[in-house]
């Protein structure tokens, strides 16, 4: 598994999302991909995989062979530990209008 690719994919998802929150080791958010209807999503661990589950049905595997995965949060920042790598993401987007 390529952790850098995983974190890049999560970073893109966070960039498109208007909100996100940590619920245990699950991350939930609202995707507002341009041109599409806003949709709730959840990033969850299923055995040794991390999967993105969308409210309207779809599911994508974001990571395989996960040995260690934790999520922590403080205020607007989410931190994800995946195996030996860790990254932090801003969770609240400010309104630019």
C-alpha positions in Angstrom: 0.0 0.0 0.0 1.2 3.5 -0.8 0.6 5.8 2.2 1.5 8.9 0.2 -1.2 8.1 -2.4 -3.8 7.5 0.4 -3.0 10.9 2.1 -3.1 12.7 -1.3 -6.6 11.2 -1.9 -7.8 12.1 1.5 -6.4 15.7 1.1 -8.4 16.1 -2.2 -11.6 14.8 -0.4 -11.1 17.2 2.5 -10.5 20.1 0.0 -13.9 19.4 -1.6 -15.8 18.9 1.7 -17.6 21.6 3.5 -17.4 19.9 6.8 -16.0 16.8 8.5 -15.8 15.3 11.9 -14.3 12.4 13.8 -16.6 9.8 15.3 -14.3 7.2 17.0 -11.9 6.1 14.3 -14.4 7.0 11.6 -14.3 10.3 9.7 -17.6 11.7 8.4 -18.1 14.6 6.0 -20.1 16.4 3.3 -18.6 16.3 -0.3 -19.5 19.2 -2.5 -17.8 18.2 -5.7 -18.5 20.9 -8.3 -21.4 20.0 -10.6 -22.8 17.3 -8.3 -25.3 17.2 -5.5 -23.7 17.4 -2.0 -23.3 14.0 -0.5 -22.5 12.7 3.0 -19.5 10.3 3.2 -17.7 8.2 5.8 -14.1 6.9 5.9 -14.2 3.7 7.8 -11.9 0.8 8.6 -13.2 -2.6 7.5 -10.7 -5.4 8.6 -7.4 -4.4 6.9 -8.9 -1.8 4.5 -10.0 1.8 4.7 -13.1 2.4 2.7 -15.0 5.6 1.6 -18.7 5.0 1.8 -21.0 7.5 0.2 -24.6 8.2 1.4 -26.2 7.4 -1.9 -24.5 4.0 -2.3 -21.0 3.9 -3.7 -18.0 2.5 -1.9 -14.3 2.9 -2.7 -11.3 1.2 -1.1 -8.8 3.9 -0.2 -6.2 1.7 1.5 -5.3 -2.0 1.8 -3.0 -3.9 4.1 -3.7 -1.5 7.0 -1.8 -2.5 10.1 -2.2 0.6 12.3 -4.9 3.3 11.9 -6.0 5.9 14.3 -7.7 9.3 14.0 -7.4 12.1 16.5 -8.9 15.6 16.4 -8.4 19.0 18.1 -10.7 21.9 17.2 -10.6 22.1 13.4 -7.7 19.7 12.8 -8.0 15.9 12.1 -4.8 13.8 12.4 -4.7 10.4 10.7 -2.0 7.8 11.6 -1.8 5.1 8.9 0.9 2.5 9.6 4.1 4.5 10.0 2.9 7.8 8.4 0.9 10.6 10.0 -0.8 13.6 8.4 -3.1 16.4 9.6 -6.0 18.1 7.8 -8.1 21.1 8.4 -11.7 20.1 8.8 -13.7 23.3 8.6 -13.8 25.3 5.4 -14.5 29.1 5.7 -17.1 30.6 3.4 -15.4 32.5 0.6 -18.5 34.4 -0.6 
